[in-house]
Amino acid sequence: MFRLVAGIEEAGLEDAIARLLNRVESLRYPVYREPWTRERIRRQWLSYSGYSPENLVTVITDTSVPVAIAWIYPIQGCGVVWVRIDPLIALTTATKVLEELLSYARLLFDTRGAARGVPVRVHVEPLGLVRDALYRVIPGAVAREGGALMAYKGSGVQPVLPPGYRIESRSSIAGDRGLLARIVQLVNAAFARYSWYTPSTLRDYTNYINYVEEHYRPLYLLVWSPSGELAGYLLAYIHPNLAGGISGYIEELAVHPYHQRRGLGSSLVAEATRRLHHETRYVYLNSVRGLEGFYQMLGFTVAERKAYYEADVHVLPQRNVVVM
Ligand SMILES: CC(C)(COP(=O)(O)OP(=O)(O)OC[C@H]1O[C@@H](n2cnc3c(N)ncnc32)[C@H](O)[C@@H]1OP(=O)(O)O)[C@@H](O)C(=O)NCCC(=O)NCCS
């Protein structure tokens, strides 16, 4: 009844996956939605050096329409299974599909030597249907809250930079290898506090910035310390094509641990929001869990909460799956 296809080499598959993902995401918060295209799929999966075809599987029905897609990859101390299932299928079908995908994930984690007891995070969408299917397949899955999509509503506090620090804005950094290397170092140092974070390499980050500059109108803000160090970094862009029209999106924010809690992070967000809001109706960002209050102080509200489910790798169903 189902066929699991690894990678995206099969003819026409990228477009079919893009259609599936757009259908799933049309159920989300009505304004923020970046359409999936072939190029976005390639950026998301192929441009990262950790990509390997077997990490990406599509479940296809006998009518050759994809009904689900999963991206399976390890992060520090945890395996991730990112699943999107067609919202139009029935619960019994969704349960079978999820069973196939999770058995496959288990096989992959097992063959790669995942240690006993490693938690598996299953990020599922659409939440209602897939959550019910997930509980049928893994009754022991535990729901956890992820971060949140935040939308700017206005009237946040006006932070001030400490003396001697200054913000520089740029519209392109793609050719500046020296600066890119400093940014990668800064971002890795700032995000090291999160157990789920995998450090970026200069190569991956450069690919990513090239993509951003080809497709959006970026805004980079850099905070320089009194002694000329790069202390803070923010990447935002104007997106021409989010549902709801032209929108501003704050993609990345990092302050070097040595310079934190001095008002740099909030000054960066306030400055970016002021500039983006001047040109667009909506400004969005995705907050990690626990920082929602920081963004609320700056005038954002929670538009959509994210959830994921955690389970032990040995709770995943064990069956023989055939992958094509
Ligand atoms: C989040 C981050 C950018 C904040 O930068 P910062 O320069 O330290 O922030 P500010 O000094 O402007 O903080 C202002 C206020 O925000 C709140 N705040 C700052 N960091 C916070 C955190 N990690 N958790 C909760 N509240 C926080 C505090 O109320 C703080 O005021 P206080 O220092 O008087 O208590 C920085 O901690 C960082 O780089 N973190 C790692 C990367 C990251 O999480 N990026 C954001 C992803 S969405």
The ligand as an SDF file (V2000), in Angstrom:
LIG
                    3D

 48 50  0  0  0  0  0  0  0  0999 V2000
   19.1110   35.9340   23.6830 C   0  0  0  0  0  0  0  0  0  0  0  0
   20.3170   36.8390   23.6490 C   0  0  0  0  0  0  0  0  0  0  0  0
   20.5240   37.3450   22.2360 C   0  0  0  0  0  0  0  0  0  0  0  0
   20.0620   38.0200   24.5840 C   0  0  0  0  0  0  0  0  0  0  0  0
   21.1340   38.9290   24.4620 O   0  0  0  0  0  0  0  0  0  0  0  0
   21.5590   39.9140   25.6350 P   0  0  0  0  0  0  0  0  0  0  0  0
   22.4400   40.9600   25.0450 O   0  0  0  0  0  0  0  0  0  0  0  0
   22.1040   39.1640   26.7700 O   0  0  0  0  0  0  0  0  0  0  0  0
   20.1510   40.5300   26.0360 O   0  0  0  0  0  0  0  0  0  0  0  0
   19.8600   41.8820   26.8160 P   0  0  0  0  0  0  0  0  0  0  0  0
   21.0320   42.2510   27.6840 O   0  0  0  0  0  0  0  0  0  0  0  0
   19.3980   42.8920   25.8490 O   0  0  0  0  0  0  0  0  0  0  0  0
   18.6370   41.3980   27.7320 O   0  0  0  0  0  0  0  0  0  0  0  0
   17.7060   42.2730   28.1660 C   0  0  0  0  0  0  0  0  0  0  0  0
   16.7230   41.5500   29.0790 C   0  0  0  0  0  0  0  0  0  0  0  0
   16.1550   40.4510   28.3980 O   0  0  0  0  0  0  0  0  0  0  0  0
   15.9670   39.3640   29.3190 C   0  0  0  0  0  0  0  0  0  0  0  0
   16.8240   38.2390   28.9010 N   0  0  0  0  0  0  0  0  0  0  0  0
   18.0120   38.2860   28.2690 C   0  0  0  0  0  0  0  0  0  0  0  0
   18.4990   37.0430   28.0370 N   0  0  0  0  0  0  0  0  0  0  0  0
   17.5910   36.1980   28.5400 C   0  0  0  0  0  0  0  0  0  0  0  0
   17.5120   34.7820   28.6110 C   0  0  0  0  0  0  0  0  0  0  0  0
   18.4680   33.9760   28.1080 N   0  0  0  0  0  0  0  0  0  0  0  0
   16.4210   34.2440   29.2050 N   0  0  0  0  0  0  0  0  0  0  0  0
   15.4480   35.0230   29.7100 C   0  0  0  0  0  0  0  0  0  0  0  0
   15.4820   36.3750   29.6740 N   0  0  0  0  0  0  0  0  0  0  0  0
   16.5210   36.9520   29.0990 C   0  0  0  0  0  0  0  0  0  0  0  0
   16.3860   39.8820   30.6650 C   0  0  0  0  0  0  0  0  0  0  0  0
   15.2460   40.4090   31.2920 O   0  0  0  0  0  0  0  0  0  0  0  0
   17.3490   40.9750   30.3130 C   0  0  0  0  0  0  0  0  0  0  0  0
   17.3930   41.9770   31.2770 O   0  0  0  0  0  0  0  0  0  0  0  0
   18.3620   41.8330   32.5910 P   0  0  0  0  0  0  0  0  0  0  0  0
   19.7290   41.4910   32.0750 O   0  0  0  0  0  0  0  0  0  0  0  0
   18.2790   43.1860   33.1880 O   0  0  0  0  0  0  0  0  0  0  0  0
   17.7630   40.7440   33.4130 O   0  0  0  0  0  0  0  0  0  0  0  0
   21.5990   36.1120   24.1430 C   0  0  0  0  0  0  0  0  0  0  0  0
   21.3380   35.5570   25.4070 O   0  0  0  0  0  0  0  0  0  0  0  0
   22.0600   35.0010   23.2100 C   0  0  0  0  0  0  0  0  0  0  0  0
   22.8510   35.2250   22.2800 O   0  0  0  0  0  0  0  0  0  0  0  0
   21.5870   33.7720   23.4620 N   0  0  0  0  0  0  0  0  0  0  0  0
   21.9710   32.5880   22.7000 C   0  0  0  0  0  0  0  0  0  0  0  0
   21.4010   32.6070   21.3070 C   0  0  0  0  0  0  0  0  0  0  0  0
   19.8880   32.7630   21.2960 C   0  0  0  0  0  0  0  0  0  0  0  0
   19.1770   32.1930   22.0980 O   0  0  0  0  0  0  0  0  0  0  0  0
   19.4000   33.5510   20.3300 N   0  0  0  0  0  0  0  0  0  0  0  0
   17.9960   33.8100   20.1600 C   0  0  0  0  0  0  0  0  0  0  0  0
   17.3330   32.6870   19.4290 C   0  0  0  0  0  0  0  0  0  0  0  0
   15.6000   32.9690   19.1850 S   0  0  0  0  0  0  0  0  0  0  0  0
  1  2  1  0
  2  3  1  0
  2  4  1  0
  2 36  1  0
  4  5  1  0
  5  6  1  0
  6  7  2  0
  6  8  1  0
  6  9  1  0
  9 10  1  0
 10 11  2  0
 10 12  1  0
 10 13  1  0
 13 14  1  0
 14 15  1  0
 15 16  1  0
 15 30  1  0
 16 17  1  0
 17 18  1  0
 17 28  1  0
 18 19  1  0
 18 27  1  0
 19 20  2  0
 20 21  1  0
 21 22  1  0
 21 27  2  0
 22 23  1  0
 22 24  2  0
 24 25  1  0
 25 26  2  0
 26 27  1  0
 28 29  1  0
 28 30  1  0
 30 31  1  0
 31 32  1  0
 32 33  2  0
 32 34  1  0
 32 35  1  0
 36 37  1  0
 36 38  1  0
 38 39  2  0
 38 40  1  0
 40 41  1  0
 41 42  1  0
 42 43  1  0
 43 44  2  0
 43 45  1  0
 45 46  1  0
 46 47  1  0
 47 48  1  0
M  END
$$$$
